Every structure is written in structure tokens, then in C-alpha cells.
Amino acid sequence: MTINFIRHGKTAGNLEKRYIGRTDEPLCEAGAAELKSIAYPDCELVISSPMRRCLQTAELIYPGKKLLVYDDLRECDFGDFEGKNHIELSQNADYLKWLDGGGLGIFPNGEDSVKFRERSVSGFLKAIKSCPDKGAVSFVVHGGTIMSVLEKFAVPHKEFYDHMAENGHGCVTVYDGENITIIDKI
């Protein structure tokens, strides 16, 4: 099965390099315009996070395509870091501890990063069950969601942060039911 993983377009928070997880931000004007300038691979089905930025991206890229929404594909809840950027958090003891821990652990008053990754993988597997046997499927989701799924299934194996995708970009992959092989970038 061909699976296209596409990170949603830019939001105002993305432009300011803020941690935007549970905040339901829409695409910004520049983000929507940028999506229109990229050639995306075709697909039979679109699967999306329920967050507005993903739904808007899916509609701009694949107007009129069948769209399925899965709650478990939403971005991580960054808790006390939500809506803030690295500069604003640079003196925050909890943030510095989180960075020193390699970006693992529980976000203060937010989601456990390991449980987030597990939720993302579970959402991916649930969504895959709804896919046609033939044809391509596009997942329009969040950067963290893509990184979680690829960390779990991509071969050769790479770490979570090795799978970062820019807004509006991602990768074309082949999924054989056990492994994901990345064949091209978007």
C-alpha cells in the first residue's frame, strides 16, 4: 500500500516556532498559499487528524476526496509549554529538564511523550484498517504523529527526531503490513 504522509500547512504559531499541540489553530494565509504551490501525489482516500489545521490542509490539497478523521492522530498536548517557543521557555526549569532528557517524559500538565507516540501508532493502525486494498492513501496529520509512526515502522530504523517534516511536506512510502519504506519526499 502506498501511503503519503503530509504535515499540515503553517499556522501563525508555526511561524513563531511555538509548541502548538492541543491549540486548534487554523492555517495562516502564508501557510495556505504555500500548500497551493506544492505538487502533491494523488490518492484514493485522505485520513486526517481532527484539528482544524489538518482538515484545512486536506481540503486544500485534496478537494472532494473521501476524508476519514481519527482522533488518535491529533498532535501531542504540550501542557505548560503549549503556545510558547524556545526563547520564552529558555529559563523554565521544567523545559530545561525536558530538553536534557532528550525530549522524552511527561510535559508538565500535558501528555506523556511515550504515550503520545503509542497513541499515534494506534491511530495509524486503526486508520489503516479502513483503507482500500489498492491505491494510495494520504495521511494529513502533525509532525509528531508522522515522526511517531515512522519511528515505529520505517526501515531502516531511525529515531523519532530523525523523521521531522516541514509544514506542508512529508514523504511517500510503501507499507507492507509490517514495515514502512520511504521512497520519496514531498
ABEGO torsion letter per residue (X at the ends): XBBBBBBBBBBAAAAAGBBBBABBBBBBAAAAAAAAABBBBBBABBBBBABAAAAAAAAAABBGBBBBBBAAABBBBAEAABGBBAAAAAABAAAAAAAAAGGBEBBBGBBBAAAAAAAAAAAAAAAAAABBABEBBBBBBBAAAAAAAAAAABOBBBBAAAABBBBGBEBBBBBAGABBBBABBX
